Amino acid sequence: MQIHFHQLAAASGTGSPQNIIFIVVYLVVILGAMYLIMIRPQRKKQKEEKQMRENLQVGDEIITIGGIYGRVISLKEDTLVIESISDHSKLTIARWALQTNRTVHDDTPSK
């Protein structure tokens, strides 16, 4: 009594088109859920951080990624000069090193 592989596959139903469609639909649902749970919020956070860095103004109080508190003295394309709050020393940092802008701006346009 010899049993061939195609007979086992036919008996178990693993090669049927209905199972393949089910697997494809299942994978699409899983990938869609991963996008909604992980990727979309991360992109939203990155967009907000980019907007915060672009809207930075001279005089804003900031915190760097390294935990340095300072006030913006001058702005350039990729860097900014800050003055530390404690001893008034000046530091040049990269824009990407900015973590938080502590200054609240009124973003509503005046009429």
Gaussian input, Z-matrix of N, CA and C with variables (Angstrom, degrees):
# hf/3-21g

backbone

0 1
 N
 C     1     B1
 C     2     B2     1     A1
 N     3     B3     2     A2     1     D1
 C     4     B4     3     A3     2     D2
 C     5     B5     4     A4     3     D3
 N     6     B6     5     A5     4     D4
 C     7     B7     6     A6     5     D5
 C     8     B8     7     A7     6     D6
 N     9     B9     8     A8     7     D7
 C    10    B10     9     A9     8     D8
 C    11    B11    10    A10     9     D9
 N    12    B12    11    A11    10    D10
 C    13    B13    12    A12    11    D11
 C    14    B14    13    A13    12    D12
 N    15    B15    14    A14    13    D13
 C    16    B16    15    A15    14    D14
 C    17    B17    16    A16    15    D15
 N    18    B18    17    A17    16    D16
 C    19    B19    18    A18    17    D17
 C    20    B20    19    A19    18    D18
 N    21    B21    20    A20    19    D19
 C    22    B22    21    A21    20    D20
 C    23    B23    22    A22    21    D21
 N    24    B24    23    A23    22    D22
 C    25    B25    24    A24    23    D23
 C    26    B26    25    A25    24    D24
 N    27    B27    26    A26    25    D25
 C    28    B28    27    A27    26    D26
 C    29    B29    28    A28    27    D27
 N    30    B30    29    A29    28    D28
 C    31    B31    30    A30    29    D29
 C    32    B32    31    A31    30    D30
 N    33    B33    32    A32    31    D31
 C    34    B34    33    A33    32    D32
 C    35    B35    34    A34    33    D33
 N    36    B36    35    A35    34    D34
 C    37    B37    36    A36    35    D35
 C    38    B38    37    A37    36    D36
 N    39    B39    38    A38    37    D37
 C    40    B40    39    A39    38    D38
 C    41    B41    40    A40    39    D39
 N    42    B42    41    A41    40    D40
 C    43    B43    42    A42    41    D41
 C    44    B44    43    A43    42    D42
 N    45    B45    44    A44    43    D43
 C    46    B46    45    A45    44    D44
 C    47    B47    46    A46    45    D45
 N    48    B48    47    A47    46    D46
 C    49    B49    48    A48    47    D47
 C    50    B50    49    A49    48    D48
 N    51    B51    50    A50    49    D49
 C    52    B52    51    A51    50    D50
 C    53    B53    52    A52    51    D51
 N    54    B54    53    A53    52    D52
 C    55    B55    54    A54    53    D53
 C    56    B56    55    A55    54    D54
 N    57    B57    56    A56    55    D55
 C    58    B58    57    A57    56    D56
 C    59    B59    58    A58    57    D57
 N    60    B60    59    A59    58    D58
 C    61    B61    60    A60    59    D59
 C    62    B62    61    A61    60    D60
 N    63    B63    62    A62    61    D61
 C    64    B64    63    A63    62    D62
 C    65    B65    64    A64    63    D63
 N    66    B66    65    A65    64    D64
 C    67    B67    66    A66    65    D65
 C    68    B68    67    A67    66    D66
 N    69    B69    68    A68    67    D67
 C    70    B70    69    A69    68    D68
 C    71    B71    70    A70    69    D69
 N    72    B72    71    A71    70    D70
 C    73    B73    72    A72    71    D71
 C    74    B74    73    A73    72    D72
 N    75    B75    74    A74    73    D73
 C    76    B76    75    A75    74    D74
 C    77    B77    76    A76    75    D75
 N    78    B78    77    A77    76    D76
 C    79    B79    78    A78    77    D77
 C    80    B80    79    A79    78    D78
 N    81    B81    80    A80    79    D79
 C    82    B82    81    A81    80    D80
 C    83    B83    82    A82    81    D81
 N    84    B84    83    A83    82    D82
 C    85    B85    84    A84    83    D83
 C    86    B86    85    A85    84    D84
 N    87    B87    86    A86    85    D85
 C    88    B88    87    A87    86    D86
 C    89    B89    88    A88    87    D87
 N    90    B90    89    A89    88    D88
 C    91    B91    90    A90    89    D89
 C    92    B92    91    A91    90    D90
 N    93    B93    92    A92    91    D91
 C    94    B94    93    A93    92    D92
 C    95    B95    94    A94    93    D93
 N    96    B96    95    A95    94    D94
 C    97    B97    96    A96    95    D95
 C    98    B98    97    A97    96    D96
 N    99    B99    98    A98    97    D97
 C   100   B100    99    A99    98    D98
 C   101   B101   100   A100    99    D99
 N   102   B102   101   A101   100   D100
 C   103   B103   102   A102   101   D101
 C   104   B104   103   A103   102   D102
 N   105   B105   104   A104   103   D103
 C   106   B106   105   A105   104   D104
 C   107   B107   106   A106   105   D105
 N   108   B108   107   A107   106   D106
 C   109   B109   108   A108   107   D107
 C   110   B110   109   A109   108   D108
 N   111   B111   110   A110   109   D109
 C   112   B112   111   A111   110   D110
 C   113   B113   112   A112   111   D111
 N   114   B114   113   A113   112   D112
 C   115   B115   114   A114   113   D113
 C   116   B116   115   A115   114   D114
 N   117   B117   116   A116   115   D115
 C   118   B118   117   A117   116   D116
 C   119   B119   118   A118   117   D117
 N   120   B120   119   A119   118   D118
 C   121   B121   120   A120   119   D119
 C   122   B122   121   A121   120   D120
 N   123   B123   122   A122   121   D121
 C   124   B124   123   A123   122   D122
 C   125   B125   124   A124   123   D123
 N   126   B126   125   A125   124   D124
 C   127   B127   126   A126   125   D125
 C   128   B128   127   A127   126   D126
 N   129   B129   128   A128   127   D127
 C   130   B130   129   A129   128   D128
 C   131   B131   130   A130   129   D129
 N   132   B132   131   A131   130   D130
 C   133   B133   132   A132   131   D131
 C   134   B134   133   A133   132   D132
 N   135   B135   134   A134   133   D133
 C   136   B136   135   A135   134   D134
 C   137   B137   136   A136   135   D135
 N   138   B138   137   A137   136   D136
 C   139   B139   138   A138   137   D137
 C   140   B140   139   A139   138   D138
 N   141   B141   140   A140   139   D139
 C   142   B142   141   A141   140   D140
 C   143   B143   142   A142   141   D141
 N   144   B144   143   A143   142   D142
 C   145   B145   144   A144   143   D143
 C   146   B146   145   A145   144   D144
 N   147   B147   146   A146   145   D145
 C   148   B148   147   A147   146   D146
 C   149   B149   148   A148   147   D147
 N   150   B150   149   A149   148   D148
 C   151   B151   150   A150   149   D149
 C   152   B152   151   A151   150   D150
 N   153   B153   152   A152   151   D151
 C   154   B154   153   A153   152   D152
 C   155   B155   154   A154   153   D153
 N   156   B156   155   A155   154   D154
 C   157   B157   156   A156   155   D155
 C   158   B158   157   A157   156   D156
 N   159   B159   158   A158   157   D157
 C   160   B160   159   A159   158   D158
 C   161   B161   160   A160   159   D159
 N   162   B162   161   A161   160   D160
 C   163   B163   162   A162   161   D161
 C   164   B164   163   A163   162   D162
 N   165   B165   164   A164   163   D163
 C   166   B166   165   A165   164   D164
 C   167   B167   166   A166   165   D165
 N   168   B168   167   A167   166   D166
 C   169   B169   168   A168   167   D167
 C   170   B170   169   A169   168   D168
 N   171   B171   170   A170   169   D169
 C   172   B172   171   A171   170   D170
 C   173   B173   172   A172   171   D171
 N   174   B174   173   A173   172   D172
 C   175   B175   174   A174   173   D173
 C   176   B176   175   A175   174   D174
 N   177   B177   176   A176   175   D175
 C   178   B178   177   A177   176   D176
 C   179   B179   178   A178   177   D177
 N   180   B180   179   A179   178   D178
 C   181   B181   180   A180   179   D179
 C   182   B182   181   A181   180   D180
 N   183   B183   182   A182   181   D181
 C   184   B184   183   A183   182   D182
 C   185   B185   184   A184   183   D183
 N   186   B186   185   A185   184   D184
 C   187   B187   186   A186   185   D185
 C   188   B188   187   A187   186   D186
 N   189   B189   188   A188   187   D187
 C   190   B190   189   A189   188   D188
 C   191   B191   190   A190   189   D189
 N   192   B192   191   A191   190   D190
 C   193   B193   192   A192   191   D191
 C   194   B194   193   A193   192   D192
 N   195   B195   194   A194   193   D193
 C   196   B196   195   A195   194   D194
 C   197   B197   196   A196   195   D195
 N   198   B198   197   A197   196   D196
 C   199   B199   198   A198   197   D197
 C   200   B200   199   A199   198   D198
 N   201   B201   200   A200   199   D199
 C   202   B202   201   A201   200   D200
 C   203   B203   202   A202   201   D201
 N   204   B204   203   A203   202   D202
 C   205   B205   204   A204   203   D203
 C   206   B206   205   A205   204   D204
 N   207   B207   206   A206   205   D205
 C   208   B208   207   A207   206   D206
 C   209   B209   208   A208   207   D207
 N   210   B210   209   A209   208   D208
 C   211   B211   210   A210   209   D209
 C   212   B212   211   A211   210   D210
 N   213   B213   212   A212   211   D211
 C   214   B214   213   A213   212   D212
 C   215   B215   214   A214   213   D213
 N   216   B216   215   A215   214   D214
 C   217   B217   216   A216   215   D215
 C   218   B218   217   A217   216   D216
 N   219   B219   218   A218   217   D217
 C   220   B220   219   A219   218   D218
 C   221   B221   220   A220   219   D219
 N   222   B222   221   A221   220   D220
 C   223   B223   222   A222   221   D221
 C   224   B224   223   A223   222   D222
 N   225   B225   224   A224   223   D223
 C   226   B226   225   A225   224   D224
 C   227   B227   226   A226   225   D225
 N   228   B228   227   A227   226   D226
 C   229   B229   228   A228   227   D227
 C   230   B230   229   A229   228   D228
 N   231   B231   230   A230   229   D229
 C   232   B232   231   A231   230   D230
 C   233   B233   232   A232   231   D231
 N   234   B234   233   A233   232   D232
 C   235   B235   234   A234   233   D233
 C   236   B236   235   A235   234   D234
 N   237   B237   236   A236   235   D235
 C   238   B238   237   A237   236   D236
 C   239   B239   238   A238   237   D237
 N   240   B240   239   A239   238   D238
 C   241   B241   240   A240   239   D239
 C   242   B242   241   A241   240   D240
 N   243   B243   242   A242   241   D241
 C   244   B244   243   A243   242   D242
 C   245   B245   244   A244   243   D243
 N   246   B246   245   A245   244   D244
 C   247   B247   246   A246   245   D245
 C   248   B248   247   A247   246   D246
 N   249   B249   248   A248   247   D247
 C   250   B250   249   A249   248   D248
 C   251   B251   250   A250   249   D249
 N   252   B252   251   A251   250   D250
 C   253   B253   252   A252   251   D251
 C   254   B254   253   A253   252   D252
 N   255   B255   254   A254   253   D253
 C   256   B256   255   A255   254   D254
 C   257   B257   256   A256   255   D255
 N   258   B258   257   A257   256   D256
 C   259   B259   258   A258   257   D257
 C   260   B260   259   A259   258   D258
 N   261   B261   260   A260   259   D259
 C   262   B262   261   A261   260   D260
 C   263   B263   262   A262   261   D261
 N   264   B264   263   A263   262   D262
 C   265   B265   264   A264   263   D263
 C   266   B266   265   A265   264   D264
 N   267   B267   266   A266   265   D265
 C   268   B268   267   A267   266   D266
 C   269   B269   268   A268   267   D267
 N   270   B270   269   A269   268   D268
 C   271   B271   270   A270   269   D269
 C   272   B272   271   A271   270   D270
 N   273   B273   272   A272   271   D271
 C   274   B274   273   A273   272   D272
 C   275   B275   274   A274   273   D273
 N   276   B276   275   A275   274   D274
 C   277   B277   276   A276   275   D275
 C   278   B278   277   A277   276   D276
 N   279   B279   278   A278   277   D277
 C   280   B280   279   A279   278   D278
 C   281   B281   280   A280   279   D279
 N   282   B282   281   A281   280   D280
 C   283   B283   282   A282   281   D281
 C   284   B284   283   A283   282   D282
 N   285   B285   284   A284   283   D283
 C   286   B286   285   A285   284   D284
 C   287   B287   286   A286   285   D285
 N   288   B288   287   A287   286   D286
 C   289   B289   288   A288   287   D287
 C   290   B290   289   A289   288   D288
 N   291   B291   290   A290   289   D289
 C   292   B292   291   A291   290   D290
 C   293   B293   292   A292   291   D291
 N   294   B294   293   A293   292   D292
 C   295   B295   294   A294   293   D293
 C   296   B296   295   A295   294   D294
 N   297   B297   296   A296   295   D295
 C   298   B298   297   A297   296   D296
 C   299   B299   298   A298   297   D297
 N   300   B300   299   A299   298   D298
 C   301   B301   300   A300   299   D299
 C   302   B302   301   A301   300   D300
 N   303   B303   302   A302   301   D301
 C   304   B304   303   A303   302   D302
 C   305   B305   304   A304   303   D303
 N   306   B306   305   A305   304   D304
 C   307   B307   306   A306   305   D305
 C   308   B308   307   A307   306   D306
 N   309   B309   308   A308   307   D307
 C   310   B310   309   A309   308   D308
 C   311   B311   310   A310   309   D309
 N   312   B312   311   A311   310   D310
 C   313   B313   312   A312   311   D311
 C   314   B314   313   A313   312   D312
 N   315   B315   314   A314   313   D313
 C   316   B316   315   A315   314   D314
 C   317   B317   316   A316   315   D315
 N   318   B318   317   A317   316   D316
 C   319   B319   318   A318   317   D317
 C   320   B320   319   A319   318   D318
 N   321   B321   320   A320   319   D319
 C   322   B322   321   A321   320   D320
 C   323   B323   322   A322   321   D321
 N   324   B324   323   A323   322   D322
 C   325   B325   324   A324   323   D323
 C   326   B326   325   A325   324   D324
 N   327   B327   326   A326   325   D325
 C   328   B328   327   A327   326   D326
 C   329   B329   328   A328   327   D327
 N   330   B330   329   A329   328   D328
 C   331   B331   330   A330   329   D329
 C   332   B332   331   A331   330   D330

   B1=1.4343
   B2=1.5226
   B3=1.2990
   B4=1.4447
   B5=1.5164
   B6=1.3226
   B7=1.4586
   B8=1.5207
   B9=1.3180
   B10=1.4575
   B11=1.5323
   B12=1.3496
   B13=1.4619
   B14=1.5270
   B15=1.3138
   B16=1.4671
   B17=1.5155
   B18=1.3198
   B19=1.4558
   B20=1.5398
   B21=1.3310
   B22=1.4589
   B23=1.5338
   B24=1.3289
   B25=1.4593
   B26=1.5199
   B27=1.3112
   B28=1.4579
   B29=1.5218
   B30=1.3196
   B31=1.4541
   B32=1.5356
   B33=1.3294
   B34=1.4591
   B35=1.5267
   B36=1.2963
   B37=1.4518
   B38=1.5179
   B39=1.3213
   B40=1.4614
   B41=1.5223
   B42=1.2822
   B43=1.4500
   B44=1.5169
   B45=1.3008
   B46=1.4617
   B47=1.5216
   B48=1.3136
   B49=1.4688
   B50=1.5283
   B51=1.3169
   B52=1.4590
   B53=1.5245
   B54=1.3283
   B55=1.4633
   B56=1.5193
   B57=1.3110
   B58=1.4609
   B59=1.5243
   B60=1.3142
   B61=1.4665
   B62=1.5238
   B63=1.3255
   B64=1.4590
   B65=1.5328
   B66=1.3162
   B67=1.4674
   B68=1.5279
   B69=1.3315
   B70=1.4647
   B71=1.5242
   B72=1.3234
   B73=1.4621
   B74=1.5235
   B75=1.2988
   B76=1.4543
   B77=1.5328
   B78=1.3333
   B79=1.4642
   B80=1.5235
   B81=1.3308
   B82=1.4628
   B83=1.5252
   B84=1.3136
   B85=1.4662
   B86=1.5305
   B87=1.3165
   B88=1.4621
   B89=1.5233
   B90=1.3303
   B91=1.4657
   B92=1.5281
   B93=1.3152
   B94=1.4693
   B95=1.5149
   B96=1.3058
   B97=1.4610
   B98=1.5310
   B99=1.3146
   B100=1.4655
   B101=1.5245
   B102=1.3209
   B103=1.4598
   B104=1.5199
   B105=1.3273
   B106=1.4596
   B107=1.5241
   B108=1.3180
   B109=1.4565
   B110=1.5260
   B111=1.3361
   B112=1.4614
   B113=1.5288
   B114=1.2882
   B115=1.4573
   B116=1.5196
   B117=1.3040
   B118=1.4699
   B119=1.5327
   B120=1.3364
   B121=1.4716
   B122=1.5298
   B123=1.3383
   B124=1.4582
   B125=1.5238
   B126=1.3248
   B127=1.4674
   B128=1.5243
   B129=1.3223
   B130=1.4614
   B131=1.5319
   B132=1.3190
   B133=1.4569
   B134=1.5245
   B135=1.3260
   B136=1.4635
   B137=1.5201
   B138=1.3161
   B139=1.4634
   B140=1.5284
   B141=1.3370
   B142=1.4650
   B143=1.5266
   B144=1.3448
   B145=1.4630
   B146=1.5250
   B147=1.3158
   B148=1.4665
   B149=1.5215
   B150=1.3159
   B151=1.4597
   B152=1.5321
   B153=1.3333
   B154=1.4583
   B155=1.5316
   B156=1.3219
   B157=1.4598
   B158=1.5267
   B159=1.3253
   B160=1.4617
   B161=1.5282
   B162=1.3380
   B163=1.4625
   B164=1.5268
   B165=1.3197
   B166=1.4547
   B167=1.5316
   B168=1.3173
   B169=1.4613
   B170=1.5198
   B171=1.3331
   B172=1.4601
   B173=1.5313
   B174=1.3193
   B175=1.4597
   B176=1.5198
   B177=1.3250
   B178=1.4613
   B179=1.5256
   B180=1.3172
   B181=1.4590
   B182=1.5141
   B183=1.3347
   B184=1.4604
   B185=1.5227
   B186=1.3409
   B187=1.4560
   B188=1.5177
   B189=1.3381
   B190=1.4617
   B191=1.5249
   B192=1.3087
   B193=1.4647
   B194=1.5228
   B195=1.3327
   B196=1.4619
   B197=1.5110
   B198=1.3489
   B199=1.4489
   B200=1.5196
   B201=1.3324
   B202=1.4607
   B203=1.5223
   B204=1.3241
   B205=1.4555
   B206=1.5185
   B207=1.3378
   B208=1.4471
   B209=1.5129
   B210=1.3420
   B211=1.4674
   B212=1.5286
   B213=1.3349
   B214=1.4590
   B215=1.5249
   B216=1.3452
   B217=1.4601
   B218=1.5307
   B219=1.3402
   B220=1.4666
   B221=1.5242
   B222=1.3141
   B223=1.4623
   B224=1.5245
   B225=1.3065
   B226=1.4653
   B227=1.5216
   B228=1.3277
   B229=1.4606
   B230=1.5290
   B231=1.3321
   B232=1.4655
   B233=1.5210
   B234=1.3110
   B235=1.4590
   B236=1.5213
   B237=1.3177
   B238=1.4578
   B239=1.5151
   B240=1.3100
   B241=1.4595
   B242=1.5190
   B243=1.3458
   B244=1.4593
   B245=1.5145
   B246=1.3088
   B247=1.4557
   B248=1.5191
   B249=1.3248
   B250=1.4633
   B251=1.5200
   B252=1.2985
   B253=1.4502
   B254=1.5297
   B255=1.3229
   B256=1.4675
   B257=1.5277
   B258=1.3408
   B259=1.4673
   B260=1.5280
   B261=1.3036
   B262=1.4638
   B263=1.5272
   B264=1.3352
   B265=1.4574
   B266=1.5259
   B267=1.3246
   B268=1.4613
   B269=1.5228
   B270=1.3272
   B271=1.4653
   B272=1.5155
   B273=1.3187
   B274=1.4620
   B275=1.5276
   B276=1.3135
   B277=1.4685
   B278=1.5183
   B279=1.3098
   B280=1.4594
   B281=1.5278
   B282=1.3257
   B283=1.4734
   B284=1.5165
   B285=1.3294
   B286=1.4628
   B287=1.5276
   B288=1.3560
   B289=1.4645
   B290=1.5192
   B291=1.3155
   B292=1.4604
   B293=1.5263
   B294=1.3230
   B295=1.4653
   B296=1.5184
   B297=1.3441
   B298=1.4595
   B299=1.5210
   B300=1.3262
   B301=1.4584
   B302=1.5269
   B303=1.3214
   B304=1.4639
   B305=1.5198
   B306=1.3369
   B307=1.4565
   B308=1.5217
   B309=1.3200
   B310=1.4574
   B311=1.5273
   B312=1.3382
   B313=1.4610
   B314=1.5175
   B315=1.3131
   B316=1.4587
   B317=1.5217
   B318=1.3354
   B319=1.4598
   B320=1.5244
   B321=1.3281
   B322=1.4550
   B323=1.5188
   B324=1.3298
   B325=1.4564
   B326=1.5283
   B327=1.3365
   B328=1.4642
   B329=1.5131
   B330=1.3487
   B331=1.4570
   B332=1.4937
   A1=109.12
   A2=114.76
   A3=120.86
   A4=109.73
   A5=115.10
   A6=120.60
   A7=106.57
   A8=115.01
   A9=120.27
   A10=109.68
   A11=114.17
   A12=120.66
   A13=111.87
   A14=118.75
   A15=120.47
   A16=111.49
   A17=118.12
   A18=120.22
   A19=110.35
   A20=117.18
   A21=120.54
   A22=110.71
   A23=116.30
   A24=120.38
   A25=110.28
   A26=117.44
   A27=120.38
   A28=110.73
   A29=116.88
   A30=120.14
   A31=111.38
   A32=116.56
   A33=118.55
   A34=111.94
   A35=119.33
   A36=122.42
   A37=113.64
   A38=118.32
   A39=120.55
   A40=112.81
   A41=118.42
   A42=119.85
   A43=113.42
   A44=119.10
   A45=120.37
   A46=110.30
   A47=117.26
   A48=121.06
   A49=112.72
   A50=118.35
   A51=120.58
   A52=111.23
   A53=117.40
   A54=120.86
   A55=111.13
   A56=117.83
   A57=121.59
   A58=109.94
   A59=117.90
   A60=121.46
   A61=109.96
   A62=117.04
   A63=121.10
   A64=111.19
   A65=117.02
   A66=121.61
   A67=110.39
   A68=117.74
   A69=121.22
   A70=110.11
   A71=117.58
   A72=120.94
   A73=110.33
   A74=117.70
   A75=122.47
   A76=111.10
   A77=117.23
   A78=121.27
   A79=111.64
   A80=117.76
   A81=121.29
   A82=110.22
   A83=117.52
   A84=121.20
   A85=110.37
   A86=117.64
   A87=121.34
   A88=110.50
   A89=118.41
   A90=121.42
   A91=111.38
   A92=117.33
   A93=120.73
   A94=111.65
   A95=117.68
   A96=121.11
   A97=110.67
   A98=117.39
   A99=120.77
   A100=110.27
   A101=116.90
   A102=120.30
   A103=110.64
   A104=116.55
   A105=120.56
   A106=112.82
   A107=117.77
   A108=121.11
   A109=112.56
   A110=117.53
   A111=119.27
   A112=114.00
   A113=118.57
   A114=121.46
   A115=112.11
   A116=118.44
   A117=121.86
   A118=112.26
   A119=120.10
   A120=118.87
   A121=112.87
   A122=117.31
   A123=120.21
   A124=110.58
   A125=117.77
   A126=120.86
   A127=111.36
   A128=117.03
   A129=120.77
   A130=110.01
   A131=117.32
   A132=121.71
   A133=110.58
   A134=117.73
   A135=121.26
   A136=111.38
   A137=117.01
   A138=121.10
   A139=110.83
   A140=117.29
   A141=121.31
   A142=111.47
   A143=117.44
   A144=120.92
   A145=111.05
   A146=117.16
   A147=120.96
   A148=110.58
   A149=117.04
   A150=121.25
   A151=110.45
   A152=117.81
   A153=121.47
   A154=110.37
   A155=117.56
   A156=121.22
   A157=111.71
   A158=117.19
   A159=120.32
   A160=112.04
   A161=118.14
   A162=122.19
   A163=112.78
   A164=117.37
   A165=121.68
   A166=110.27
   A167=116.76
   A168=122.37
   A169=110.04
   A170=115.82
   A171=120.95
   A172=108.27
   A173=116.16
   A174=121.81
   A175=113.38
   A176=118.43
   A177=120.87
   A178=110.81
   A179=116.15
   A180=121.50
   A181=107.84
   A182=115.76
   A183=121.21
   A184=111.00
   A185=114.38
   A186=122.70
   A187=106.21
   A188=116.95
   A189=120.71
   A190=109.90
   A191=115.43
   A192=120.92
   A193=110.23
   A194=116.58
   A195=121.11
   A196=114.12
   A197=117.82
   A198=120.78
   A199=114.37
   A200=117.61
   A201=120.90
   A202=108.76
   A203=116.29
   A204=122.26
   A205=107.76
   A206=116.97
   A207=118.91
   A208=112.20
   A209=113.80
   A210=121.75
   A211=106.83
   A212=117.19
   A213=122.18
   A214=109.40
   A215=115.58
   A216=122.39
   A217=110.39
   A218=116.30
   A219=119.71
   A220=109.52
   A221=115.12
   A222=122.96
   A223=109.84
   A224=115.97
   A225=122.70
   A226=106.97
   A227=116.11
   A228=119.16
   A229=112.65
   A230=117.30
   A231=120.76
   A232=113.82
   A233=117.72
   A234=120.81
   A235=110.35
   A236=114.79
   A237=121.01
   A238=109.06
   A239=115.96
   A240=121.53
   A241=106.58
   A242=114.52
   A243=119.43
   A244=109.24
   A245=115.33
   A246=122.60
   A247=106.42
   A248=116.23
   A249=118.36
   A250=109.43
   A251=116.77
   A252=122.40
   A253=110.68
   A254=117.16
   A255=119.86
   A256=113.38
   A257=118.58
   A258=119.35
   A259=113.49
   A260=118.20
   A261=124.88
   A262=113.37
   A263=118.02
   A264=120.89
   A265=108.70
   A266=115.98
   A267=121.18
   A268=109.73
   A269=115.55
   A270=122.52
   A271=109.35
   A272=116.37
   A273=120.96
   A274=106.75
   A275=117.02
   A276=121.22
   A277=109.41
   A278=116.00
   A279=121.88
   A280=108.89
   A281=116.20
   A282=119.95
   A283=112.02
   A284=117.28
   A285=119.63
   A286=111.49
   A287=117.79
   A288=121.13
   A289=112.35
   A290=117.33
   A291=121.54
   A292=109.05
   A293=115.82
   A294=119.79
   A295=111.95
   A296=117.52
   A297=120.86
   A298=109.71
   A299=115.18
   A300=121.59
   A301=106.16
   A302=116.82
   A303=121.09
   A304=113.14
   A305=117.61
   A306=121.75
   A307=109.13
   A308=116.12
   A309=121.59
   A310=108.09
   A311=115.19
   A312=120.63
   A313=109.16
   A314=115.91
   A315=120.75
   A316=107.56
   A317=116.50
   A318=121.39
   A319=113.17
   A320=118.33
   A321=119.70
   A322=109.25
   A323=117.60
   A324=119.59
   A325=111.23
   A326=115.96
   A327=119.69
   A328=110.24
   A329=116.12
   A330=120.48
   A331=109.98
   D1=104.84
   D2=178.81
   D3=-103.01
   D4=134.30
   D5=176.62
   D6=-116.13
   D7=125.10
   D8=179.86
   D9=-93.65
   D10=160.08
   D11=-177.42
   D12=-60.05
   D13=-42.72
   D14=-178.74
   D15=-65.74
   D16=-27.27
   D17=175.90
   D18=-71.63
   D19=-37.99
   D20=177.58
   D21=-67.06
   D22=-41.06
   D23=179.63
   D24=-65.50
   D25=-39.54
   D26=178.87
   D27=-69.07
   D28=-36.38
   D29=-178.82
   D30=-71.13
   D31=-37.44
   D32=-177.68
   D33=-85.25
   D34=-18.34
   D35=177.24
   D36=81.33
   D37=18.76
   D38=-176.31
   D39=-74.45
   D40=-21.53
   D41=-176.80
   D42=-100.92
   D43=9.76
   D44=-176.72
   D45=-73.58
   D46=147.67
   D47=-179.90
   D48=-61.55
   D49=-30.69
   D50=179.71
   D51=-65.14
   D52=-39.50
   D53=178.42
   D54=-67.81
   D55=-38.91
   D56=179.31
   D57=-65.06
   D58=-42.58
   D59=178.07
   D60=-63.22
   D61=-41.88
   D62=178.45
   D63=-60.71
   D64=-43.07
   D65=179.73
   D66=-64.34
   D67=-43.15
   D68=179.85
   D69=-63.86
   D70=-45.04
   D71=178.85
   D72=-63.12
   D73=-41.39
   D74=178.58
   D75=-60.62
   D76=-45.05
   D77=178.62
   D78=-64.12
   D79=-40.36
   D80=178.33
   D81=-63.13
   D82=-42.05
   D83=179.04
   D84=-64.60
   D85=-43.43
   D86=179.42
   D87=-63.39
   D88=-45.39
   D89=179.17
   D90=-64.70
   D91=-38.45
   D92=176.63
   D93=-64.18
   D94=-41.01
   D95=178.30
   D96=-65.98
   D97=-40.06
   D98=177.77
   D99=-62.29
   D100=-40.51
   D101=178.61
   D102=-61.86
   D103=-47.42
   D104=-177.70
   D105=-67.75
   D106=-34.05
   D107=-175.59
   D108=-86.53
   D109=-37.20
   D110=-171.79
   D111=-111.31
   D112=-51.43
   D113=-169.61
   D114=-77.18
   D115=-44.76
   D116=-176.58
   D117=-61.72
   D118=-48.34
   D119=178.23
   D120=-62.99
   D121=-35.31
   D122=179.22
   D123=-65.56
   D124=-41.84
   D125=177.43
   D126=-64.78
   D127=-38.15
   D128=178.47
   D129=-63.85
   D130=-42.56
   D131=178.99
   D132=-64.30
   D133=-42.73
   D134=178.10
   D135=-62.72
   D136=-39.09
   D137=178.86
   D138=-64.95
   D139=-42.35
   D140=178.07
   D141=-64.27
   D142=-40.99
   D143=178.03
   D144=-64.48
   D145=-41.52
   D146=178.44
   D147=-62.77
   D148=-43.16
   D149=179.10
   D150=-64.18
   D151=-40.36
   D152=178.81
   D153=-62.44
   D154=-41.55
   D155=179.82
   D156=-69.52
   D157=-34.22
   D158=179.50
   D159=-74.10
   D160=-29.76
   D161=-177.43
   D162=-90.33
   D163=10.06
   D164=-179.38
   D165=-66.12
   D166=140.54
   D167=-178.82
   D168=-128.23
   D169=157.04
   D170=175.81
   D171=-62.82
   D172=134.48
   D173=-178.90
   D174=99.10
   D175=-11.69
   D176=178.94
   D177=-68.53
   D178=141.86
   D179=174.43
   D180=-92.40
   D181=128.96
   D182=-173.41
   D183=-129.35
   D184=168.15
   D185=169.97
   D186=-128.81
   D187=131.22
   D188=178.69
   D189=-85.16
   D190=170.63
   D191=177.54
   D192=-61.72
   D193=-31.59
   D194=179.33
   D195=-79.75
   D196=-2.70
   D197=177.07
   D198=92.22
   D199=14.81
   D200=179.40
   D201=-86.83
   D202=127.46
   D203=175.93
   D204=-91.41
   D205=136.23
   D206=179.47
   D207=-161.69
   D208=176.00
   D209=178.03
   D210=-120.15
   D211=134.92
   D212=-177.73
   D213=-70.39
   D214=127.06
   D215=179.01
   D216=-100.39
   D217=-45.08
   D218=178.21
   D219=-148.55
   D220=154.65
   D221=-177.78
   D222=-120.66
   D223=137.85
   D224=170.94
   D225=-127.87
   D226=-177.25
   D227=-175.29
   D228=-62.09
   D229=-51.12
   D230=-176.70
   D231=-111.72
   D232=-8.11
   D233=-177.27
   D234=-131.42
   D235=167.28
   D236=172.69
   D237=-147.71
   D238=150.70
   D239=178.57
   D240=-104.56
   D241=128.67
   D242=178.51
   D243=-120.16
   D244=156.55
   D245=175.25
   D246=-112.20
   D247=125.29
   D248=-179.03
   D249=-68.47
   D250=147.06
   D251=-175.53
   D252=-73.93
   D253=-36.03
   D254=-173.27
   D255=-74.10
   D256=-51.55
   D257=-174.54
   D258=-119.69
   D259=8.66
   D260=176.74
   D261=59.56
   D262=29.08
   D263=174.11
   D264=-82.57
   D265=150.72
   D266=-177.39
   D267=-100.54
   D268=137.25
   D269=179.06
   D270=-130.51
   D271=140.82
   D272=172.46
   D273=-101.12
   D274=125.92
   D275=-179.90
   D276=-129.22
   D277=159.91
   D278=175.48
   D279=-78.07
   D280=148.84
   D281=179.21
   D282=-60.89
   D283=-35.28
   D284=-178.01
   D285=-66.96
   D286=-17.15
   D287=-179.71
   D288=-82.61
   D289=0.08
   D290=178.64
   D291=-80.49
   D292=127.24
   D293=-179.52
   D294=-101.73
   D295=-48.32
   D296=-173.14
   D297=-140.09
   D298=138.56
   D299=170.48
   D300=-102.46
   D301=113.72
   D302=-176.33
   D303=-84.22
   D304=-9.86
   D305=-179.17
   D306=-85.43
   D307=130.78
   D308=178.94
   D309=-94.89
   D310=124.27
   D311=178.77
   D312=-104.83
   D313=146.22
   D314=174.57
   D315=-84.68
   D316=102.90
   D317=-175.85
   D318=-86.00
   D319=-4.57
   D320=-178.69
   D321=-79.40
   D322=129.93
   D323=-179.86
   D324=-69.72
   D325=138.95
   D326=179.85
   D327=-83.98
   D328=146.54
   D329=-177.92
   D330=-101.12

